[in-house]
Amino acid sequence: MLSFFLTFTTMRAVIQRVTQASCTVDNQVTGTIQHGLLVLLGVEEADTADDMKWLAQKLVNLRIFSDEAGLMNRSIQDIRGNILLISQFTLLAQTKKGNRPSFIRAAKPEKAKPMYEEMAVLLSTLLNKEVQLGIFGADMKIDLCNDGPVTIIMNTQDKDNF
């Protein structure tokens, strides 16, 4: 009998349209934006550069900002908005068993940190401006004002639905 082990890649992002957002570590602001996107990013062990590129393209082209008629027809590029990118392994929590979340699917720091940094470079290149950041692995305090509120959850495993 043959058995198959399937690996699914699931880079996850929680995208929040904000009027302002900032990240503070040890009472020092590491990144701050006005009018734009707060992106919480979770990297899984099986994630690839293709997942990252797909997600970066989606983020900069996602039309969730209002036009003159109040319809969500503008992207972060259209409004010349900003992005605050925060690494958050807890987005990959598995809660099926018991009450303590398991983070076994989250990428180890030696993989997740370079992917987080590369995502920042990709987004900066696509936006033609610097992306604001948290500090990978730090105890971060995130302050935000969600605009709308508009919050979208995406994962690269489910590309057909995004």
C-alpha positions as CSV (number, residue, x, y, z in Angstrom):
1,M,0.0,0.0,0.0
2,L,1.4,3.4,-1.0
3,S,1.0,6.3,1.3
4,F,1.4,9.9,0.3
5,F,2.4,12.8,2.6
6,L,1.1,16.1,1.3
7,T,2.7,19.3,2.3
8,F,0.7,22.5,2.0
9,T,2.2,25.9,2.0
10,T,0.3,28.4,3.9
11,M,2.0,31.8,4.2
12,R,-0.6,33.7,6.1
13,A,-1.3,37.4,6.3
14,V,-3.8,39.5,8.2
15,I,-4.2,42.7,6.4
16,Q,-5.7,45.7,8.1
17,R,-6.5,49.0,6.5
18,V,-5.4,51.6,9.0
19,T,-5.4,55.4,9.5
20,Q,-2.3,54.9,11.6
21,A,-0.2,52.1,13.0
22,S,3.0,51.7,14.9
23,C,5.3,49.1,16.4
24,T,7.1,49.6,19.7
25,V,9.8,47.4,21.2
26,D,11.4,48.2,24.6
27,N,9.7,51.7,24.5
28,Q,11.3,52.5,21.1
29,V,9.2,53.0,18.0
30,T,10.6,50.7,15.3
31,G,8.0,51.5,12.6
32,T,5.1,53.9,12.1
33,I,2.8,54.7,9.3
34,Q,-0.2,56.9,8.5
35,H,-2.9,55.8,6.1
36,G,-2.0,52.4,4.7
37,L,-1.8,48.7,5.6
38,L,-0.7,46.9,8.7
39,V,0.3,43.4,7.6
40,L,0.8,40.6,10.1
41,L,2.8,37.9,8.3
42,G,3.1,34.2,9.3
43,V,5.7,32.0,7.5
44,E,5.4,28.3,7.4
45,E,8.2,25.8,7.0
46,A,7.0,24.7,3.5
47,D,6.6,28.3,2.2
48,T,8.5,29.2,-1.0
49,A,9.8,32.3,-2.8
50,D,6.8,31.9,-5.2
51,D,4.4,32.1,-2.2
52,M,6.1,35.3,-1.1
53,K,6.0,36.9,-4.6
54,W,2.3,36.0,-5.0
55,L,1.4,37.5,-1.7
56,A,3.5,40.7,-2.2
57,Q,1.7,41.3,-5.6
58,K,-1.7,40.7,-4.0
59,L,-0.9,43.1,-1.1
60,V,0.1,46.0,-3.3
61,N,-2.7,45.5,-5.8
62,L,-5.5,44.7,-3.4
63,R,-8.2,47.4,-3.9
64,I,-9.5,48.1,-0.4
65,F,-9.2,51.9,-0.3
66,S,-12.2,54.1,-1.1
67,D,-12.5,56.1,-4.3
68,E,-14.5,59.3,-4.7
69,A,-17.8,57.4,-4.6
70,G,-16.8,55.6,-1.4
71,L,-16.3,52.3,-3.2
72,M,-13.3,50.1,-2.4
73,N,-11.6,50.6,-5.8
74,R,-8.1,51.8,-4.9
75,S,-4.9,49.9,-4.0
76,I,-2.1,50.9,-1.6
77,Q,-0.2,52.0,-4.7
78,D,-3.1,54.1,-6.0
79,I,-3.3,56.1,-2.7
80,R,0.5,56.2,-2.2
81,G,-0.1,54.6,1.2
82,N,2.4,52.9,3.5
83,I,2.9,49.4,4.9
84,L,3.9,48.4,8.4
85,L,5.0,44.7,8.2
86,I,5.0,42.6,11.3
87,S,6.3,39.0,11.6
88,Q,3.7,37.0,13.6
89,F,4.3,33.2,13.9
90,T,1.1,32.9,16.0
91,L,-1.0,33.2,12.8
92,L,0.0,29.5,12.1
93,A,-1.4,28.3,15.5
94,Q,-3.1,24.9,15.5
95,T,-5.8,24.7,18.1
96,K,-7.4,21.3,17.2
97,K,-6.1,19.5,20.3
98,G,-6.4,20.8,23.9
99,N,-6.3,24.4,24.9
100,R,-2.6,25.2,24.2
101,P,-1.9,26.3,20.6
102,S,0.7,24.4,18.7
103,F,3.1,26.3,16.5
104,I,4.7,23.3,14.9
105,R,3.9,24.5,11.3
106,A,5.5,27.9,11.8
107,A,8.9,28.2,10.2
108,K,12.0,28.2,12.4
109,P,13.6,31.6,12.8
110,E,16.5,30.6,10.4
111,K,13.9,30.3,7.6
112,A,11.2,32.8,8.7
113,K,13.5,35.8,9.4
114,P,15.1,35.8,5.9
115,M,11.6,35.4,4.3
116,Y,10.2,38.2,6.4
117,E,13.1,40.5,5.4
118,E,12.7,39.5,1.7
119,M,9.0,40.3,1.9
120,A,9.9,43.8,3.1
121,V,12.3,44.2,0.2
122,L,9.7,43.0,-2.3
123,L,7.0,45.3,-0.9
124,S,9.4,48.2,-0.8
125,T,10.4,47.6,-4.5
126,L,6.8,47.3,-5.6
127,L,5.7,50.4,-3.7
128,N,8.9,52.3,-4.5
129,K,9.2,53.4,-0.9
130,E,10.5,52.0,2.4
131,V,8.2,49.6,4.3
132,Q,8.1,50.1,8.0
133,L,9.0,47.1,10.2
134,G,8.8,45.5,13.6
135,I,11.7,43.6,15.0
136,F,11.7,39.9,14.2
137,G,11.3,37.7,17.3
138,A,10.9,40.7,19.7
139,D,8.1,41.3,22.1
140,M,6.3,44.0,20.0
141,K,3.5,46.3,21.0
142,I,1.3,47.2,18.0
143,D,-0.9,50.3,18.1
144,L,-3.4,50.8,15.3
145,C,-6.5,52.5,14.2
146,N,-8.3,50.1,11.9
147,D,-10.1,52.1,9.2
148,G,-13.6,50.9,8.4
149,P,-12.8,48.5,10.0
150,V,-11.4,46.6,7.0
151,T,-9.5,43.4,7.9
152,I,-8.7,40.6,5.4
153,I,-7.1,37.3,6.0
154,M,-5.2,35.6,3.2
155,N,-3.1,32.5,2.8
156,T,-1.1,31.3,-0.1
157,Q,-2.6,27.8,0.1
158,D,-6.0,29.1,-1.0
159,K,-4.8,31.3,-4.0
160,D,-7.9,30.3,-6.1
161,N,-10.1,32.2,-3.6
162,F,-8.1,35.3,-3.5
